[in-house]
């Protein structure tokens, strides 16, 4: 007997029967709307079926997309699932023996692909896509049914198939659309749905099921062992590019199949837009170059639309939203659990799937004892996400909150349940909810995302935590991170972190491997990551690293057009000016950026570093004091304070600061700067020890070797020193423009080795590119003193003093027995 009412729903009529049970149209008496009630036939069902379906329904209910039928909830009295009622027919009713009209088939195919791709980005697969699970409403819109629900039914029915095949007939309508991995009982990912959609598209376009045979058993054999039937009809009826796309979706080997539906969406959308697509034959994971170029105007148009949304966000003024997420331990309640790892990592990856958001994840925070709200302010974010996992809360064990950084206002909150027993499904649910609380802020679909395993998440958190706590060898951690992203393609958060870490390691070690690896990762991300600005910012930095300044400027201009008013643009332009030696302009740009509301203390740090280079001691001290007032114990700021004292202030205080920092962490830069301070104090023996320790930490570092050679020379070990100078010159020269400092390192070594012509040539190049830099002027005076051109040495020494260099640097042994020290004023006018 049919029910008449249940839990506030008045049953109106039976509208069908599905694999799980009877489906009714009912009226919601509270919201006054029609709903579909899908009853779960629990009689004779395997143990735990209803509980599994409840869990799946909770996950599927988080999917909010115009191409997906919305699940409203689970009614235990039925038991039944309440979902959106669609007036219309299934896709099966629209199929024609000779195929649909091409424009209708492509339009519906695009809508289905977009819905599936959204679900895949949220970590949810369908696993039973077929025409009877796709509704076409009265407006002609396709909507996919039964996300997360059909999967368990299909799994159970496959389990019941006996050797005699007595239950195969029950699956007659499903088997022709199964992927080979479903048939073989293998683990599934989004590529299984891509195969099923390929079968549906093939039938829509030709009227033929590509693997259908006389009976279900023969169809299974065809799915596993035969080519699609009717390929010649497909090629006759549709353009080559579309036929090629469908056939790539039908590859039996998942590794040869389209990796995501992003490729398919671009091609189908081009057909809908009337674009003449010639072909899509590439066997690479990503779009052909021609398809990418066609997509660029679309990306720009989408970003213009995003700007209108972002203007309404307080304090954003048209640029991208900066969203902070603290490290996992700040959200943890009690001991670390696998679920903590999954939830936090899923939030991270969700943020990276949002095209209009810049995720802010510090992995080297130099302060301790702050809460997430304070850290969000220090990071210069617009918002931060609060994450709570409450295992014992039956109504919703996970809570996500969007909180405005400036005033702590709660902007949005979701509370939902995740199944603790199924970690992969939990990650899907969390990722989907992140996308939901930032709904409307996606810039474009990702074309590289794939679902991740708990192992992937666990490795990511382990690497992130090590970086954050400053433990472990960063080069070893990069190798682990590099391995992770090679084994888990589409883990955008990990890939972006790998680029950042590779950039840091290149800056620190000057090893070209890290620069080249970062560029390789960026090459993939620029076609796959949903947020072009996140990628372009890093591409600009790598271009500056390579000395490709004109390219960097073009990229920065593009970022500025996409995210107007973004202070990161000023910081990038500051780096370009610094590379060109215009320290005053660089300092002006970074000072302007640091005055903006939504900028982190790191901008003040950059301003302090540039002021030090510019000889502006008062500004440098002011910025360092601001950082330390805001973040007491900030080790990076303490390092800058030590540098101010080393170059312009109290050498004894510099020694004290660097010894204190070395008690916290043995870092190469602390040891080098301590060694320089000891050189000024004429303690050459202890200076040599510190330079040696620095090279143990970072073998091959050119500046550390140069300083060690200078110490050996001061101690009278001339041959040892000359060998060290030669070792610097024997190192592989960085590709591109090595910059003024790199040139001066080589010039000093050449001068010591009496290669005077080349030394002077490099010195002139450095002075030309950085005419206002006091340290370059000082090093030029040093080179000219070694060469014996004392007039030029004195001119540059005086220029260094005028720009803030302290006179005591001209008392080092290299200037002894030269007229340079005696030609300089006793006291700097600056101090």
GUPA-552097 format. One record per residue (C-alpha): residue in one letter; x, y, z. Coordinates in steps of 0.001 Angstrom, whole numbers, padded with zeros to 6 digits, always signed. Example, Ala and Ser with C-alpha at 12.3 -4.5 7.8 and 13.67 -1.06 7.14 Angstrom:
BEGIN
a+012300-004500+007800s+013670-001060+007140
This chain:
BEGIN
x+000000+000000+000000x+001274+003448-000882x+001842+005841+002031x-000360+008944+002355x+001939+011172+004417x+005265+011122+006183x+007100+013686+008356x+005191+016727+007084x+005076+015567+003466x+001668+014738+001880x+002067+012020-000745x+000333+012999-004002x+001136+010205-006446x+003539+007447-007334x+005787+008596-010160x+008068+005637-010652x+010191+002898-009239x+013966+002990-009064x+016614+000522-008063x+016278+001490-004402x+012502+001533-004207x+009360+003473-005128x+009440+007201-005910x+006513+009494-005036x+005631+013106-005676x+004697+014732-002376x+003825+018168-001072x+005934+019860+001597x+003281+021343+003896x+005737+023729+005548x+007517+025195+002522x+004551+024668+000166x+006517+023015-002600x+006530+019713-004435x+009241+017242-003553x+010197+013768-004688x+010310+011093-001975x+012532+008164-002900x+011738+005295-000560x+014530+002930+000358x+013461-000670+000020x+015078-002080+003146x+013306-005429+003065x+015838-008122+002399x+018566-005528+001881x+022097-006250+003056x+022843-005296+006637x+023746-001664+007081x+022318-000560+003728x+020077+002119+005188x+022870+003503+007374x+025203+003691+004388x+022577+005468+002320x+022038+008000+005103x+025725+008792+005117x+025834+009051+001335x+022726+011249+001308x+024364+013654+003760x+027402+013955+001520x+025347+014299-001663x+023105+016918-000058x+026073+019284+000087x+026218+019423-003733x+024569+022631-004921x+024605+022969-008712x+021916+023795-011289x+022703+020524-013061x+022317+018318-009974x+019017+017352-008359x+019152+018714-004820x+018725+016356-001884x+016786+018021+000946x+017192+015391+003652x+016614+011886+004942x+013323+010872+006558x+013854+007992+008939x+010111+007136+009187x+010094+006005+005550x+012871+005456+005317x+013007+007788+002351x+015058+010576+000833x+013427+013945+000144x+014752+015634-002979x+013987+018254-005582x+010988+017348-007749x+011704+017803-011459x+008811+018268-013884x+009913+016569-017066x+011228+013250-018361x+014396+011270-018072x+016978+011525-020825x+015866+008048-021940x+012608+009563-023241x+014547+012027-025406x+016812+009489-027104x+016069+008783-030770x+016958+005714-032876x+019085+007817-035235x+020447+010173-032590x+019428+013618-031386x+019921+016844-033252x+023597+017761-032851x+022988+021096-031135x+020619+019540-028562x+022975+016637-027847x+025953+018951-027349x+023968+021368-025163x+022704+018591-022894x+026115+016919-022889x+027739+020159-021749x+025219+020579-018908x+025772+017011-017716x+029563+017364-017946x+029520+020610-015941x+027414+018992-013208x+029679+015952-013011x+032833+018079-013033x+031514+020192-010150x+030805+017022-008164x+034251+015620-008986x+035865+018830-007756x+033891+018326-004553x+035285+014789-004352x+031989+013002-005155x+031585+010475-007959x+028299+009148-009310x+029340+005616-010357x+025996+004823-012038x+025486+007496-014682x+022961+006487-017360x+020045+008122-019214x+017501+007032-016605x+019498+008908-013925x+019392+012177-015906x+016241+014326-015884x+015370+016893-018560x+013065+019538-017087x+010412+021502-018951x+012941+024219-019888x+015251+021650-021500x+017762+021710-018655x+019592+018468-017782x+019766+017501-014108x+021659+014490-012769x+019909+012261-010208x+021117+010014-007420x+024606+011391-006681x+026088+009237-003947x+022959+007072-003768x+023147+004769-006769x+026737+003829-005965x+025822+001603-003024x+022897-000013-004837x+025087-000828-007806x+027796-002225-005536x+025289-004474-003750x+023744-005784-006949x+027116-006547-008444x+027924-008500-005299x+024816-010682-005788x+025538-011731-009368x+025930-015515-009325x+027934-017672-011657x+024766-018548-013559x+024079-014872-014184x+020565-015028-012726x+020710-011418-011508x+022333-009910-014577x+018948-009082-016072x+018278-006738-013117x+021223-004650-014313x+020309-004713-018015x+019673-000978-018053x+022898-000221-016176x+025537-002503-017698x+025866-000703-021077x+027050+002438-019255x+029382+000807-016708x+033075+001560-016825x+035449-001411-017103x+036780-000682-013609x+033253-000993-012167x+032811-004355-013886x+036185-005547-012580x+035538-004358-009027x+038443-001915-008947x+038594+001336-007017x+036814+004207-008725x+037573+007839-009367x+036135+010541-011611x+037368+008719-014736x+034692+006055-014192x+032002+008722-014584x+033831+010072-017650x+033541+006657-019331x+029824+006464-018491x+029235+009965-019840x+031078+008940-023006x+028586+006083-023423x+025677+008484-022909x+027093+011035-025368x+027702+008286-027954x+024071+007190-027702x+022757+010772-027805x+024757+011490-030974x+024217+008211-032875x+021238+006464-031295x+023492+003461-030558x+024823+002134-027286x+028553+001710-027951x+028965-001632-026147x+025450-003082-026213x+025135-006734-027247x+022467-009434-027387x+022380-010050-023639x+023883-008560-020445x+026701-011112-020290x+027729-010337-023865x+027534-006608-023099x+029922-007101-020169x+032336-008873-022481x+032049-006049-025011x+032757-003446-022315x+035952-005226-021322x+037251-006501-024651x+035749-004827-027715x+035901-001484-029487x+032723+000616-029499x+030331-000406-032230x+029147+002264-034633x+032370+004305-034696x+031926+004900-038418x+028415+006256-037779x+029788+008575-035092x+032370+009982-037519x+029716+010408-040236x+027270+012280-037995x+029483+014616-035949x+032603+016775-036482x+035954+015071-035988x+036848+016956-032831x+033650+015871-031103x+034043+012268-032239x+037636+012226-030992x+036516+013621-027633x+033873+010928-027156x+036279+008145-028116x+038896+009428-025667x+036255+009273-022948x+035629+005615-023903x+039230+004427-023511x+039122+001171-021520x+042386+001955-019732x+041657+004818-017276x+045219+006142-017709x+044510+006765-021423x+041091+008291-020803x+040438+011999-020288x+041735+012628-016742x+039002+015161-015896x+035947+016625-017593x+037613+020018-017914x+038815+019134-021422x+035368+017945-022454x+033688+021082-021103x+035941+023357-023150x+035271+021456-026383x+031516+021133-025817x+031262+024794-024831x+033102+025789-028008x+030568+023838-030079x+027717+025519-028217x+029325+028915-028862x+029757+028168-032555x+033557+027982-032416x+035165+025894-035166x+037101+023333-033189x+039433+021437-035451x+040423+018559-033176x+041205+017315-029713x+043676+014501-030314x+046288+015160-027668x+047048+012337-025318x+048387+014693-022704x+046440+015412-019569x+045631+018994-020467x+044127+021104-023208x+045788+021714-026531x+047457+025096-026914x+044728+026270-029283x+042022+025424-026775x+043880+027217-024023x+044237+030345-026133x+040537+030314-026908x+039812+030124-023208x+041783+033247-022260x+039134+035821-023320x+036576+033803-021378x+038773+033869-018268x+039111+037644-018533x+035342+038035-018909x+034735+035837-015885x+037156+037883-013817x+035324+041101-014751x+032188+039497-013361x+034047+038468-010222x+035178+042040-009653x+031548+043150-009366x+031035+040560-006628x+034225+041379-004766x+033447+045095-004636x+030670+044224-002195x+033133+042563+000176x+034230+044967+002946x+037753+046238+002361x+038367+044232-000790x+037825+046980-003400x+037863+044757-006465x+040875+042605-005725x+040943+038961-004782x+039828+037918-001321x+042706+036958+000996x+041614+034045+003199x+043788+032788+006053x+043856+029284+007473x+045980+028609+010534x+048039+025464+010899x+046210+022284+011983x+047189+022346+015668x+045213+025562+016262x+041943+023770+015467x+042660+020497+017175x+040693+019452+020246x+042624+016766+022062x+044989+014346+020354x+045620+014373+016638x+043377+011973+014710x+043165+010915+011066x+039918+012872+010792x+041672+016093+011888x+044143+015575+009058x+041431+014931+006479x+039297+017905+007508x+042122+020455+007569x+043674+019280+004295x+040282+019252+002579x+039703+022872+003616x+043118+023790+002204x+042437+022093-001100x+038929+023557-001247x+040351+027075-000993x+042673+026294-003892x+039691+025298-006034x+038182+028779-005666x+039292+031075-008426x+038731+034415-006690x+040447+033615-003404x+044095+033849-002428x+044678+031218+000263x+047176+032380+002889x+049015+029509+004549x+052181+030429+006407x+054540+027526+006804x+057275+029538+008514x+055518+031666+011120x+058230+033341+013227x+056057+033848+016333x+054363+031600+018828x+051473+031852+021227x+048933+033581+018959x+045413+032361+018229x+044036+032057+014669x+042291+035453+014845x+045574+037189+015725x+047487+035246+013091x+044894+036218+010483x+045565+039879+011254x+049323+039352+011094x+048861+037690+007720x+047000+040726+006368x+043957+038657+005438x+040421+039809+004732x+038888+036697+006278x+039892+033560+008095x+038296+030156+008377x+037569+028598+011737x+037396+024801+011675x+035889+022701+014437x+035627+018931+014582x+033213+017794+017277x+033148+013984+017133x+030338+013587+019656x+027902+016075+018113x+025132+013982+016509x+023653+016922+014567x+026835+017886+012788x+030353+016917+013786x+032135+019480+011574x+031695+023242+011653x+033207+025730+009211x+033005+029474+009818x+033917+032422+007603x+035095+035212+009910x+036000+038744+008877x+039485+039556+010117x+038990+043240+010836x+036115+043053+013335x+035651+039336+013953x+032173+039317+012390x+030782+035881+011513x+030000+036042+007780x+028829+032496+007152x+028670+029179+008954x+027896+025614+007986x+027558+022598+010224x+027368+019132+008777x+028171+015517+009476x+030964+013414+008046x+031270+009655+008402x+034248+008970+010636x+034540+005447+009270x+034949+006613+005655x+037785+009101+005422x+037659+009583+001657x+033944+010384+001768x+034561+012771+004647x+037135+014668+002607x+034601+014974-000215x+031994+016398+002134x+034374+018957+003683x+035690+020101+000320x+032129+020476-000973x+031144+022613+002017x+034154+024908+001508x+032956+025485-002040x+029449+026064-000687x+030343+028777+001848x+032156+030660-000910x+029503+029990-003526x+029592+032478-006369x+033330+033078-006112x+034608+030415-008512x+036412+031978-011468x+036429+028913-013676x+036378+025162-013539x+039596+023394-012723x+040767+020970-015378x+043279+019105-013270x+041632+018167-009997x+041184+014571-008919x+040034+013040-005684x+042728+012455-003065x+043354+009666-000613x+043840+009864+003125x+047492+008982+002565x+047871+012046+000319x+046348+014299+002962x+048413+012762+005740x+051700+013269+003875x+050769+016855+003058x+050027+017716+006690x+053255+016055+007830x+055325+018145+005393x+053403+021330+006159x+053791+020858+009913x+057537+020267+009589x+057932+023455+007570x+055736+025377+009962x+057663+024233+013013x+061021+024797+011328x+062104+021190+011833x+063723+018955+009268x+065892+019637+006261x+063923+021819+003838x+065581+020191+000839x+064493+016768+002102x+060992+018123+002734x+060871+019497-000799x+061802+016070-002171x+058923+014546-000195x+056568+017237-001432x+057749+016744-005006x+057084+013013-004717x+053618+013684-003298x+052535+015944-006160x+053858+013502-008744x+051759+010726-007178x+048694+012894-006494x+048244+015171-009518x+045666+017857-008952x+046571+018420-005274x+046737+022163-005859x+047580+023184-002299x+050589+020867-002334x+051691+022051-005772x+051523+025732-004810x+053475+025008-001626x+056066+023133-003698x+056530+026181-005941x+056919+028470-002915x+059391+026141-001248x+061382+025682-004467x+061535+029488-004856x+062807+029846-001272x+065382+027095-001777x+066630+028667-005003x+066963+032051-003292x+068816+030395-000446x+071028+027925-002321x+071217+029389-005867x+070761+025829-007178x+069144+025962-010630x+067372+022662-009986x+064876+024362-007680x+064162+027177-010122x+063643+024749-012999x+061431+022476-010901x+059312+025417-009767x+058879+026457-013403x+057823+022928-014362x+055155+022864-011676x+053934+026329-012676x+053752+025117-016277x+051181+022540-015195x+049332+024805-012803x+048812+027588-015331x+046515+025270-017301x+044925+023479-014353x+044682+025715-011270x+041296+027463-010966x+042897+030737-009818x+045133+032361-012452x+046251+035111-010051x+047721+032611-007583x+049708+031080-010436x+050709+034365-012076x+052070+035808-008818x+054445+032893-008535x+055274+032959-012233x+056289+036606-011845x+058578+035764-008925x+060236+032975-010903x+060723+035327-013866x+062486+037785-011545x+064608+034928-010195x+065590+034120-013795x+066339+037744-014639x+063481+037840-017178x+062341+041258-016011x+060329+042253-019097x+058334+039030-018835x+057841+039657-015112x+056482+043143-015863x+053999+041768-018389x+052785+039225-015841x+052432+041845-013093x+050408+044073-015426x+048112+041131-016121x+047683+040481-012384x+046866+044146-011852x+044070+043962-014423x+042659+040793-012860x+042921+041892-009211x+042958+045707-009145x+044083+047300-005916x+045924+044180-004796x+048937+045174-002645x+050757+042082-003883x+051111+043902-007218x+053041+046684-005472x+055265+044125-003756x+056042+042436-007084x+056831+045779-008714x+059054+046542-005745x+061013+043344-006442x+061401+044317-010101x+062703+047780-009109x+065076+046169-006615x+066406+043814-009277x+067088+046822-011492x+068991+048485-008680x+066432+051249-008086x+066300+050733-004336x+064575+054068-003655x+061680+053170-005956x+061518+049651-004517x+061353+051087-000999x+058649+053579-002021x+056492+050824-003541x+056795+048465-000602x+056150+051306+001862x+052937+052093-000015x+051937+048432+000118x+052689+048196+003847x+050366+051145+004512x+047367+049237+003142x+044941+047676+005571x+045034+044141+004213x+048734+043438+004141x+050862+041315+006400x+053814+042209+008586x+055943+040652+005829x+055531+043897+003822x+057107+045797+006717x+059869+043191+006707x+060506+043857+002994x+060449+047613+003660x+063020+047181+006443x+065279+045092+004197x+065138+047678+001409x+065711+050567+003821x+068824+048770+005056x+070074+048433+001483x+069257+052082+000851x+071147+053237+003930x+067917+054615+005440x+068661+053538+008977x+065783+055382+010649x+063172+053795+008347x+064748+050375+008793x+064652+050639+012583x+061088+051979+012509x+059831+049037+010407x+061679+046480+012536x+060249+048009+015726x+056730+047887+014267x+057110+044206+013438x+058473+043354+016889x+055723+045339+018614x+053161+043426+016583x+054903+040033+016781x+057226+039858+019780x+059961+037319+019282x+059692+037424+015483x+062999+035824+014493x+063006+037289+010986x+062606+040800+012373x+065324+040128+014958x+067589+039102+012093x+066916+042443+010393x+067669+044288+013628x+070974+042438+013808x+071731+043479+010225x+071041+047156+011016x+073516+046970+013906x+076042+045054+011793x+076032+047549+008936x+075359+050852+010686x+075186+050481+014447x+076730+048669+017399x+078782+045657+016314x+078723+044153+019805x+074939+044349+019779x+074902+042608+016393x+077057+039804+017812x+074659+039444+020748x+071581+039332+018495x+072991+036679+016166x+074204+034506+019028x+070696+034682+020497x+069145+033730+017164x+071539+030805+016795x+070298+029471+020124x+066850+029326+018549x+067934+027903+015182x+071245+027284+013440x+070640+029102+010161x+073204+029828+007496x+072483+033576+007339x+072860+033981+011118x+076251+032273+011034x+077464+034346+008057x+076385+037644+009619x+077902+036700+012961x+081135+035903+011103x+081082+039329+009430x+080575+041026+012790x+083563+039116+014157x+085622+040187+011120x+084861+043810+012019x+086069+043044+015549x+089248+041545+014006x+088426+038134+015479x+089265+036346+012229x+089720+032901+013768x+086208+032759+015239x+084814+034346+012068x+086343+031504+010054x+084669+028953+012356x+081242+030526+011766x+081680+030669+007998x+082703+027005+008057x+079610+026081+010082x+077472+028006+007577x+078870+025913+004744x+078168+022715+006659x+074528+023753+006749x+074488+024876+003116x+077428+023524+001116x+078392+025511-001931x+076809+028808-000916x+078830+031404-002842x+078658+034268-000334x+079632+031982+002544x+082607+030660+000530x+083664+034214-000368x+083523+035257+003279x+085477+032185+004373x+088114+033006+001752x+088346+036584+003090x+088838+035205+006623x+091571+032833+005425x+093261+035729+003631x+093113+037850+006817x+094706+034950+008726x+097530+034781+006184x+096379+031561+004507x+096668+032972+000990x+096754+029713-001007x+093720+028337+000824x+091912+031605+000169x+092779+031572-003547x+091484+028012-003895x+088206+029122-002300x+087890+032082-004666x+088459+029720-007599x+085759+027351-006298x+083244+030203-006414x+084111+030965-010029x+083962+027283-010956x+080348+027057-009872x+077761+026987-012644x+076647+030506-013456x+072900+031046-012872x+070848+031195-016053x+069667+034670-017047x+070677+037892-015327x+072479+037010-012093x+071926+040509-010706x+074321+043113-009344x+075169+041138-006192x+075991+037989-008134x+078262+039972-010435x+080066+041590-007499x+080696+038201-005864x+082443+037051-009034x+084221+040408-009460x+085758+040166-005970x+086970+036608-006615x+088461+037618-009979x+090225+040614-008418x+091791+038419-005729x+092967+036071-008509x+094383+039085-010396x+091959+038722-013297x+091583+042483-013257x+089994+043138-016656x+087010+040857-016095x+086683+042026-012491x+086376+045689-013570x+083949+044799-016391x+081606+043030-013957x+081940+045883-011452x+080927+048458-014047x+077922+046316-015043x+076831+046066-011396x+077246+049815-010805x+075264+050542-013959x+072358+048329-012943x+072339+049398-009251x+073643+052982-009171x+072037+053876-005817x+072887+050757-003822x+075404+051576-001036x+076550+047969-000711x+077323+047716-004443x+079306+050967-004170x+081208+049531-001175x+082009+046301-003033x+083129+048344-006070x+085534+050251-003807x+086843+046899-002576x+087420+045591-006129x+089132+048805-007281x+091387+048662-004184x+092449+045111-005085x+093072+046172-008687x+095074+049194-007537x+092837+051836-009100x+092667+053878-005917x+091001+056986-007357x+088009+054902-008476x+088090+053091-005132x+087898+056381-003215x+085057+057724-005419x+082963+054611-004765x+083879+054504-001081x+082650+058077-000619x+079451+057241-002563x+078875+054284-000229x+079297+056534+002817x+076900+059155+001415x+074282+056455+000935x+074617+055242+004510x+077463+052702+004594x+079401+052837+007855x+083052+053900+007727x+084240+050966+009818x+083846+048612+006836x+086819+050353+005266x+089016+049188+008145x+088904+045555+007014x+092237+043963+006001x+091527+044291+002261x+091795+048107+002559x+095021+048086+004573x+098034+049507+002802x+095731+051517+000511x+094957+055242+000619x+091215+054584+000858x+090671+054733+004649x+092655+057948+005096x+090719+059700+002311x+087375+059212+004038x+085756+061465+006682x+086078+060274+010254x+082318+060163+010894x+079354+059449+008629x+077040+062393+008282x+074134+059968+008514x+074908+058723+012021
